[in-house]
Amino acid sequence: MKTLVILADGEFPTHPQPLGQLLSADKVVCCDGAAEALINHGIIPDAIVGDMDSLPENLKAKYASIIHKDTCQETNDLTKAFRYALE
């Protein structure tokens, strides 16, 4: 069974259980606000999803190939990431 983890913005996981799931996931989709912390921890996501208002310009350029921008203002980035994962 393949696993997919969606990482939302907030405090980066430090407890062994969620951190282990994040590190062992087959795919990681993260909200734009969580991308910088994830990358700084040495994990490159498979997709960065959101309206890109929280992603620094240098990361937008570097990871353009995995960015999935959704400018809809009726949903939050976690909903956008969840919808992306379902596709």
Jmol script that loads the backbone (N, CA, C; Angstrom):
load data "model"
ATOM      1  N   MET A   1       0.838  -1.177   0.000  1.00  0.00           N
ATOM      2  CA  MET A   1       0.000   0.000   0.000  1.00  0.00           C
ATOM      3  C   MET A   1       0.886   1.245   0.000  1.00  0.00           C
ATOM      4  N   LYS A   2       0.610   2.158  -0.904  1.00  0.00           N
ATOM      5  CA  LYS A   2       1.366   3.403  -0.965  1.00  0.00           C
ATOM      6  C   LYS A   2       0.780   4.412   0.003  1.00  0.00           C
ATOM      7  N   THR A   3       1.663   5.253   0.526  1.00  0.00           N
ATOM      8  CA  THR A   3       1.212   6.271   1.468  1.00  0.00           C
ATOM      9  C   THR A   3       1.469   7.664   0.919  1.00  0.00           C
ATOM     10  N   LEU A   4       0.568   8.557   1.230  1.00  0.00           N
ATOM     11  CA  LEU A   4       0.686   9.945   0.852  1.00  0.00           C
ATOM     12  C   LEU A   4       0.453  10.775   2.102  1.00  0.00           C
ATOM     13  N   VAL A   5       1.321  11.724   2.334  1.00  0.00           N
ATOM     14  CA  VAL A   5       1.188  12.627   3.475  1.00  0.00           C
ATOM     15  C   VAL A   5       0.987  14.034   2.943  1.00  0.00           C
ATOM     16  N   ILE A   6       0.028  14.729   3.530  1.00  0.00           N
ATOM     17  CA  ILE A   6      -0.171  16.148   3.239  1.00  0.00           C
ATOM     18  C   ILE A   6       0.343  16.924   4.439  1.00  0.00           C
ATOM     19  N   LEU A   7       1.274  17.839   4.180  1.00  0.00           N
ATOM     20  CA  LEU A   7       1.826  18.665   5.253  1.00  0.00           C
ATOM     21  C   LEU A   7       1.278  20.071   5.134  1.00  0.00           C
ATOM     22  N   ALA A   8       0.577  20.514   6.164  1.00  0.00           N
ATOM     23  CA  ALA A   8       0.025  21.866   6.212  1.00  0.00           C
ATOM     24  C   ALA A   8       0.974  22.777   6.989  1.00  0.00           C
ATOM     25  N   ASP A   9       0.750  24.064   6.858  1.00  0.00           N
ATOM     26  CA  ASP A   9       1.560  25.038   7.575  1.00  0.00           C
ATOM     27  C   ASP A   9       1.291  24.920   9.073  1.00  0.00           C
ATOM     28  N   GLY A  10       2.257  25.289   9.852  1.00  0.00           N
ATOM     29  CA  GLY A  10       2.153  25.216  11.307  1.00  0.00           C
ATOM     30  C   GLY A  10       3.476  24.735  11.860  1.00  0.00           C
ATOM     31  N   GLU A  11       3.462  24.272  13.076  1.00  0.00           N
ATOM     32  CA  GLU A  11       4.682  23.779  13.711  1.00  0.00           C
ATOM     33  C   GLU A  11       5.127  22.491  13.026  1.00  0.00           C
ATOM     34  N   PHE A  12       6.386  22.434  12.616  1.00  0.00           N
ATOM     35  CA  PHE A  12       6.904  21.255  11.931  1.00  0.00           C
ATOM     36  C   PHE A  12       6.927  20.076  12.897  1.00  0.00           C
ATOM     37  N   PRO A  13       6.518  18.895  12.444  1.00  0.00           N
ATOM     38  CA  PRO A  13       6.454  17.751  13.360  1.00  0.00           C
ATOM     39  C   PRO A  13       7.820  17.375  13.930  1.00  0.00           C
ATOM     40  N   THR A  14       7.826  17.068  15.222  1.00  0.00           N
ATOM     41  CA  THR A  14       9.054  16.621  15.882  1.00  0.00           C
ATOM     42  C   THR A  14       8.859  15.290  16.593  1.00  0.00           C
ATOM     43  N   HIS A  15       7.615  14.951  16.900  1.00  0.00           N
ATOM     44  CA  HIS A  15       7.335  13.676  17.554  1.00  0.00           C
ATOM     45  C   HIS A  15       7.698  12.544  16.586  1.00  0.00           C
ATOM     46  N   PRO A  16       8.297  11.472  17.065  1.00  0.00           N
ATOM     47  CA  PRO A  16       8.734  10.382  16.181  1.00  0.00           C
ATOM     48  C   PRO A  16       7.638   9.794  15.289  1.00  0.00           C
ATOM     49  N   GLN A  17       6.411   9.682  15.782  1.00  0.00           N
ATOM     50  CA  GLN A  17       5.340   9.072  14.987  1.00  0.00           C
ATOM     51  C   GLN A  17       5.023   9.871  13.715  1.00  0.00           C
ATOM     52  N   PRO A  18       4.620  11.142  13.815  1.00  0.00           N
ATOM     53  CA  PRO A  18       4.321  11.867  12.572  1.00  0.00           C
ATOM     54  C   PRO A  18       5.567  12.129  11.727  1.00  0.00           C
ATOM     55  N   LEU A  19       6.687  12.346  12.368  1.00  0.00           N
ATOM     56  CA  LEU A  19       7.916  12.569  11.610  1.00  0.00           C
ATOM     57  C   LEU A  19       8.291  11.311  10.829  1.00  0.00           C
ATOM     58  N   GLY A  20       8.138  10.150  11.448  1.00  0.00           N
ATOM     59  CA  GLY A  20       8.417   8.890  10.768  1.00  0.00           C
ATOM     60  C   GLY A  20       7.499   8.669   9.587  1.00  0.00           C
ATOM     61  N   GLN A  21       6.229   9.022   9.742  1.00  0.00           N
ATOM     62  CA  GLN A  21       5.290   8.879   8.629  1.00  0.00           C
ATOM     63  C   GLN A  21       5.648   9.821   7.490  1.00  0.00           C
ATOM     64  N   LEU A  22       6.071  11.011   7.830  1.00  0.00           N
ATOM     65  CA  LEU A  22       6.478  11.979   6.819  1.00  0.00           C
ATOM     66  C   LEU A  22       7.704  11.480   6.063  1.00  0.00           C
ATOM     67  N   LEU A  23       8.681  10.968   6.790  1.00  0.00           N
ATOM     68  CA  LEU A  23       9.926  10.510   6.171  1.00  0.00           C
ATOM     69  C   LEU A  23       9.756   9.237   5.343  1.00  0.00           C
ATOM     70  N   SER A  24       8.790   8.401   5.709  1.00  0.00           N
ATOM     71  CA  SER A  24       8.626   7.134   4.996  1.00  0.00           C
ATOM     72  C   SER A  24       7.525   7.163   3.931  1.00  0.00           C
ATOM     73  N   ALA A  25       6.860   8.278   3.770  1.00  0.00           N
ATOM     74  CA  ALA A  25       5.759   8.371   2.806  1.00  0.00           C
ATOM     75  C   ALA A  25       6.264   8.165   1.379  1.00  0.00           C
ATOM     76  N   ASP A  26       5.421   7.542   0.573  1.00  0.00           N
ATOM     77  CA  ASP A  26       5.744   7.377  -0.840  1.00  0.00           C
ATOM     78  C   ASP A  26       5.643   8.700  -1.583  1.00  0.00           C
ATOM     79  N   LYS A  27       4.704   9.536  -1.162  1.00  0.00           N
ATOM     80  CA  LYS A  27       4.530  10.856  -1.759  1.00  0.00           C
ATOM     81  C   LYS A  27       4.219  11.863  -0.655  1.00  0.00           C
ATOM     82  N   VAL A  28       4.743  13.069  -0.833  1.00  0.00           N
ATOM     83  CA  VAL A  28       4.470  14.160   0.104  1.00  0.00           C
ATOM     84  C   VAL A  28       3.942  15.349  -0.698  1.00  0.00           C
ATOM     85  N   VAL A  29       2.758  15.789  -0.321  1.00  0.00           N
ATOM     86  CA  VAL A  29       2.146  16.982  -0.892  1.00  0.00           C
ATOM     87  C   VAL A  29       2.123  18.006   0.227  1.00  0.00           C
ATOM     88  N   CYS A  30       2.622  19.199  -0.035  1.00  0.00           N
ATOM     89  CA  CYS A  30       2.596  20.188   1.042  1.00  0.00           C
ATOM     90  C   CYS A  30       1.945  21.478   0.587  1.00  0.00           C
ATOM     91  N   CYS A  31       1.337  22.127   1.541  1.00  0.00           N
ATOM     92  CA  CYS A  31       0.765  23.443   1.313  1.00  0.00           C
ATOM     93  C   CYS A  31       1.915  24.429   1.154  1.00  0.00           C
ATOM     94  N   ASP A  32       1.670  25.491   0.410  1.00  0.00           N
ATOM     95  CA  ASP A  32       2.751  26.437   0.139  1.00  0.00           C
ATOM     96  C   ASP A  32       3.388  26.992   1.404  1.00  0.00           C
ATOM     97  N   GLY A  33       2.606  27.159   2.459  1.00  0.00           N
ATOM     98  CA  GLY A  33       3.141  27.684   3.710  1.00  0.00           C
ATOM     99  C   GLY A  33       4.038  26.722   4.458  1.00  0.00           C
ATOM    100  N   ALA A  34       3.967  25.440   4.144  1.00  0.00           N
ATOM    101  CA  ALA A  34       4.781  24.421   4.811  1.00  0.00           C
ATOM    102  C   ALA A  34       6.027  24.055   4.007  1.00  0.00           C
ATOM    103  N   ALA A  35       6.082  24.477   2.769  1.00  0.00           N
ATOM    104  CA  ALA A  35       7.158  24.034   1.871  1.00  0.00           C
ATOM    105  C   ALA A  35       8.550  24.427   2.358  1.00  0.00           C
ATOM    106  N   GLU A  36       8.723  25.641   2.791  1.00  0.00           N
ATOM    107  CA  GLU A  36      10.052  26.103   3.205  1.00  0.00           C
ATOM    108  C   GLU A  36      10.578  25.278   4.379  1.00  0.00           C
ATOM    109  N   ALA A  37       9.750  25.029   5.377  1.00  0.00           N
ATOM    110  CA  ALA A  37      10.184  24.235   6.525  1.00  0.00           C
ATOM    111  C   ALA A  37      10.517  22.805   6.107  1.00  0.00           C
ATOM    112  N   LEU A  38       9.697  22.235   5.251  1.00  0.00           N
ATOM    113  CA  LEU A  38       9.941  20.869   4.780  1.00  0.00           C
ATOM    114  C   LEU A  38      11.270  20.782   4.037  1.00  0.00           C
ATOM    115  N   ILE A  39      11.497  21.702   3.138  1.00  0.00           N
ATOM    116  CA  ILE A  39      12.743  21.727   2.362  1.00  0.00           C
ATOM    117  C   ILE A  39      13.934  21.972   3.276  1.00  0.00           C
ATOM    118  N   ASN A  40      13.785  22.847   4.257  1.00  0.00           N
ATOM    119  CA  ASN A  40      14.870  23.107   5.207  1.00  0.00           C
ATOM    120  C   ASN A  40      15.206  21.883   6.055  1.00  0.00           C
ATOM    121  N   HIS A  41      14.261  20.938   6.161  1.00  0.00           N
ATOM    122  CA  HIS A  41      14.516  19.679   6.866  1.00  0.00           C
ATOM    123  C   HIS A  41      15.021  18.594   5.919  1.00  0.00           C
ATOM    124  N   GLY A  42      15.363  18.982   4.700  1.00  0.00           N
ATOM    125  CA  GLY A  42      15.969  18.049   3.755  1.00  0.00           C
ATOM    126  C   GLY A  42      14.998  17.166   3.003  1.00  0.00           C
ATOM    127  N   ILE A  43      13.715  17.514   3.011  1.00  0.00           N
ATOM    128  CA  ILE A  43      12.714  16.720   2.307  1.00  0.00           C
ATOM    129  C   ILE A  43      12.136  17.562   1.173  1.00  0.00           C
ATOM    130  N   ILE A  44      12.249  17.042  -0.035  1.00  0.00           N
ATOM    131  CA  ILE A  44      11.681  17.729  -1.187  1.00  0.00           C
ATOM    132  C   ILE A  44      10.305  17.117  -1.450  1.00  0.00           C
ATOM    133  N   PRO A  45       9.254  17.933  -1.426  1.00  0.00           N
ATOM    134  CA  PRO A  45       7.912  17.384  -1.646  1.00  0.00           C
ATOM    135  C   PRO A  45       7.728  16.967  -3.101  1.00  0.00           C
ATOM    136  N   ASP A  46       6.735  16.135  -3.321  1.00  0.00           N
ATOM    137  CA  ASP A  46       6.372  15.756  -4.685  1.00  0.00           C
ATOM    138  C   ASP A  46       5.518  16.842  -5.327  1.00  0.00           C
ATOM    139  N   ALA A  47       4.832  17.614  -4.499  1.00  0.00           N
ATOM    140  CA  ALA A  47       3.997  18.711  -4.994  1.00  0.00           C
ATOM    141  C   ALA A  47       3.863  19.770  -3.913  1.00  0.00           C
ATOM    142  N   ILE A  48       3.828  21.025  -4.360  1.00  0.00           N
ATOM    143  CA  ILE A  48       3.548  22.162  -3.491  1.00  0.00           C
ATOM    144  C   ILE A  48       2.256  22.769  -4.017  1.00  0.00           C
ATOM    145  N   VAL A  49       1.249  22.850  -3.155  1.00  0.00           N
ATOM    146  CA  VAL A  49      -0.084  23.261  -3.585  1.00  0.00           C
ATOM    147  C   VAL A  49      -0.564  24.454  -2.768  1.00  0.00           C
ATOM    148  N   GLY A  50      -1.232  25.379  -3.427  1.00  0.00           N
ATOM    149  CA  GLY A  50      -1.816  26.525  -2.737  1.00  0.00           C
ATOM    150  C   GLY A  50      -1.846  27.735  -3.636  1.00  0.00           C
ATOM    151  N   ASP A  51      -2.121  28.882  -3.029  1.00  0.00           N
ATOM    152  CA  ASP A  51      -2.176  30.117  -3.813  1.00  0.00           C
ATOM    153  C   ASP A  51      -0.799  30.775  -3.939  1.00  0.00           C
ATOM    154  N   MET A  52       0.192  30.197  -3.318  1.00  0.00           N
ATOM    155  CA  MET A  52       1.609  30.601  -3.381  1.00  0.00           C
ATOM    156  C   MET A  52       1.883  31.940  -2.725  1.00  0.00           C
ATOM    157  N   ASP A  53       0.999  32.359  -1.828  1.00  0.00           N
ATOM    158  CA  ASP A  53       1.233  33.620  -1.124  1.00  0.00           C
ATOM    159  C   ASP A  53       2.257  33.481  -0.010  1.00  0.00           C
ATOM    160  N   SER A  54       2.544  32.253   0.412  1.00  0.00           N
ATOM    161  CA  SER A  54       3.475  32.034   1.520  1.00  0.00           C
ATOM    162  C   SER A  54       4.816  31.458   1.077  1.00  0.00           C
ATOM    163  N   LEU A  55       4.982  31.208  -0.200  1.00  0.00           N
ATOM    164  CA  LEU A  55       6.214  30.597  -0.697  1.00  0.00           C
ATOM    165  C   LEU A  55       7.183  31.680  -1.168  1.00  0.00           C
ATOM    166  N   PRO A  56       8.393  31.711  -0.611  1.00  0.00           N
ATOM    167  CA  PRO A  56       9.374  32.722  -1.038  1.00  0.00           C
ATOM    168  C   PRO A  56       9.682  32.622  -2.538  1.00  0.00           C
ATOM    169  N   GLU A  57       9.983  33.743  -3.127  1.00  0.00           N
ATOM    170  CA  GLU A  57      10.230  33.814  -4.570  1.00  0.00           C
ATOM    171  C   GLU A  57      11.344  32.857  -5.027  1.00  0.00           C
ATOM    172  N   ASN A  58      12.414  32.736  -4.227  1.00  0.00           N
ATOM    173  CA  ASN A  58      13.505  31.851  -4.644  1.00  0.00           C
ATOM    174  C   ASN A  58      13.054  30.400  -4.718  1.00  0.00           C
ATOM    175  N   LEU A  59      12.138  29.994  -3.832  1.00  0.00           N
ATOM    176  CA  LEU A  59      11.625  28.621  -3.874  1.00  0.00           C
ATOM    177  C   LEU A  59      10.608  28.447  -5.000  1.00  0.00           C
ATOM    178  N   LYS A  60       9.868  29.498  -5.312  1.00  0.00           N
ATOM    179  CA  LYS A  60       8.947  29.434  -6.451  1.00  0.00           C
ATOM    180  C   LYS A  60       9.725  29.145  -7.726  1.00  0.00           C
ATOM    181  N   ALA A  61      10.854  29.794  -7.888  1.00  0.00           N
ATOM    182  CA  ALA A  61      11.668  29.587  -9.090  1.00  0.00           C
ATOM    183  C   ALA A  61      12.326  28.210  -9.080  1.00  0.00           C
ATOM    184  N   LYS A  62      12.891  27.839  -7.958  1.00  0.00           N
ATOM    185  CA  LYS A  62      13.632  26.575  -7.875  1.00  0.00           C
ATOM    186  C   LYS A  62      12.732  25.356  -8.034  1.00  0.00           C
ATOM    187  N   TYR A  63      11.519  25.424  -7.498  1.00  0.00           N
ATOM    188  CA  TYR A  63      10.616  24.269  -7.500  1.00  0.00           C
ATOM    189  C   TYR A  63       9.407  24.474  -8.411  1.00  0.00           C
ATOM    190  N   ALA A  64       9.562  25.297  -9.433  1.00  0.00           N
ATOM    191  CA  ALA A  64       8.457  25.602 -10.349  1.00  0.00           C
ATOM    192  C   ALA A  64       7.825  24.345 -10.941  1.00  0.00           C
ATOM    193  N   SER A  65       8.597  23.315 -11.158  1.00  0.00           N
ATOM    194  CA  SER A  65       8.082  22.101 -11.808  1.00  0.00           C
ATOM    195  C   SER A  65       7.125  21.296 -10.924  1.00  0.00           C
ATOM    196  N   ILE A  66       7.129  21.540  -9.617  1.00  0.00           N
ATOM    197  CA  ILE A  66       6.244  20.784  -8.729  1.00  0.00           C
ATOM    198  C   ILE A  66       5.182  21.671  -8.082  1.00  0.00           C
ATOM    199  N   ILE A  67       5.109  22.923  -8.502  1.00  0.00           N
ATOM    200  CA  ILE A  67       4.127  23.856  -7.958  1.00  0.00           C
ATOM    201  C   ILE A  67       2.810  23.707  -8.693  1.00  0.00           C
ATOM    202  N   HIS A  68       1.739  23.638  -7.914  1.00  0.00           N
ATOM    203  CA  HIS A  68       0.382  23.556  -8.455  1.00  0.00           C
ATOM    204  C   HIS A  68      -0.414  24.696  -7.831  1.00  0.00           C
ATOM    205  N   LYS A  69      -0.437  25.812  -8.556  1.00  0.00           N
ATOM    206  CA  LYS A  69      -1.062  27.031  -8.040  1.00  0.00           C
ATOM    207  C   LYS A  69      -2.570  26.980  -8.226  1.00  0.00           C
ATOM    208  N   ASP A  70      -3.271  27.339  -7.168  1.00  0.00           N
ATOM    209  CA  ASP A  70      -4.731  27.403  -7.174  1.00  0.00           C
ATOM    210  C   ASP A  70      -5.108  28.704  -6.488  1.00  0.00           C
ATOM    211  N   THR A  71      -5.614  29.650  -7.244  1.00  0.00           N
ATOM    212  CA  THR A  71      -5.891  30.980  -6.705  1.00  0.00           C
ATOM    213  C   THR A  71      -7.307  31.140  -6.147  1.00  0.00           C
ATOM    214  N   CYS A  72      -8.067  30.066  -6.105  1.00  0.00           N
ATOM    215  CA  CYS A  72      -9.424  30.126  -5.562  1.00  0.00           C
ATOM    216  C   CYS A  72      -9.380  30.655  -4.122  1.00  0.00           C
ATOM    217  N   GLN A  73     -10.159  31.672  -3.846  1.00  0.00           N
ATOM    218  CA  GLN A  73     -10.188  32.262  -2.506  1.00  0.00           C
ATOM    219  C   GLN A  73     -11.312  31.692  -1.639  1.00  0.00           C
ATOM    220  N   GLU A  74     -12.051  30.726  -2.178  1.00  0.00           N
ATOM    221  CA  GLU A  74     -13.145  30.121  -1.415  1.00  0.00           C
ATOM    222  C   GLU A  74     -12.698  28.886  -0.639  1.00  0.00           C
ATOM    223  N   THR A  75     -11.466  28.428  -0.869  1.00  0.00           N
ATOM    224  CA  THR A  75     -10.935  27.273  -0.146  1.00  0.00           C
ATOM    225  C   THR A  75      -9.558  27.617   0.418  1.00  0.00           C
ATOM    226  N   ASN A  76      -9.196  26.940   1.499  1.00  0.00           N
ATOM    227  CA  ASN A  76      -7.864  27.163   2.063  1.00  0.00           C
ATOM    228  C   ASN A  76      -6.862  26.213   1.404  1.00  0.00           C
ATOM    229  N   ASP A  77      -5.593  26.380   1.709  1.00  0.00           N
ATOM    230  CA  ASP A  77      -4.550  25.592   1.053  1.00  0.00           C
ATOM    231  C   ASP A  77      -4.621  24.113   1.414  1.00  0.00           C
ATOM    232  N   LEU A  78      -5.056  23.788   2.613  1.00  0.00           N
ATOM    233  CA  LEU A  78      -5.188  22.378   2.988  1.00  0.00           C
ATOM    234  C   LEU A  78      -6.258  21.698   2.133  1.00  0.00           C
ATOM    235  N   THR A  79      -7.358  22.366   1.914  1.00  0.00           N
ATOM    236  CA  THR A  79      -8.397  21.822   1.035  1.00  0.00           C
ATOM    237  C   THR A  79      -7.864  21.656  -0.379  1.00  0.00           C
ATOM    238  N   LYS A  80      -7.124  22.639  -0.847  1.00  0.00           N
ATOM    239  CA  LYS A  80      -6.529  22.559  -2.188  1.00  0.00           C
ATOM    240  C   LYS A  80      -5.574  21.380  -2.284  1.00  0.00           C
ATOM    241  N   ALA A  81      -4.761  21.162  -1.258  1.00  0.00           N
ATOM    242  CA  ALA A  81      -3.817  20.041  -1.254  1.00  0.00           C
ATOM    243  C   ALA A  81      -4.557  18.703  -1.217  1.00  0.00           C
ATOM    244  N   PHE A  82      -5.617  18.643  -0.446  1.00  0.00           N
ATOM    245  CA  PHE A  82      -6.409  17.418  -0.361  1.00  0.00           C
ATOM    246  C   PHE A  82      -7.039  17.105  -1.715  1.00  0.00           C
ATOM    247  N   ARG A  83      -7.591  18.097  -2.359  1.00  0.00           N
ATOM    248  CA  ARG A  83      -8.180  17.896  -3.684  1.00  0.00           C
ATOM    249  C   ARG A  83      -7.122  17.457  -4.690  1.00  0.00           C
ATOM    250  N   TYR A  84      -5.967  18.076  -4.616  1.00  0.00           N
ATOM    251  CA  TYR A  84      -4.877  17.681  -5.505  1.00  0.00           C
ATOM    252  C   TYR A  84      -4.506  16.215  -5.281  1.00  0.00           C
ATOM    253  N   ALA A  85      -4.409  15.808  -4.032  1.00  0.00           N
ATOM    254  CA  ALA A  85      -4.036  14.434  -3.700  1.00  0.00           C
ATOM    255  C   ALA A  85      -5.066  13.426  -4.213  1.00  0.00           C
ATOM    256  N   LEU A  86      -6.321  13.798  -4.190  1.00  0.00           N
ATOM    257  CA  LEU A  86      -7.368  12.919  -4.682  1.00  0.00           C
ATOM    258  C   LEU A  86      -7.290  12.723  -6.194  1.00  0.00           C
ATOM    259  N   GLU A  87      -6.785  13.722  -6.889  1.00  0.00           N
ATOM    260  CA  GLU A  87      -6.652  13.618  -8.345  1.00  0.00           C
ATOM    261  C   GLU A  87      -5.573  12.628  -8.687  1.00  0.00           C
TER     262      GLU A  87
END
end "model"
wireframe off; spacefill off
backbone 0.3
color backbone group
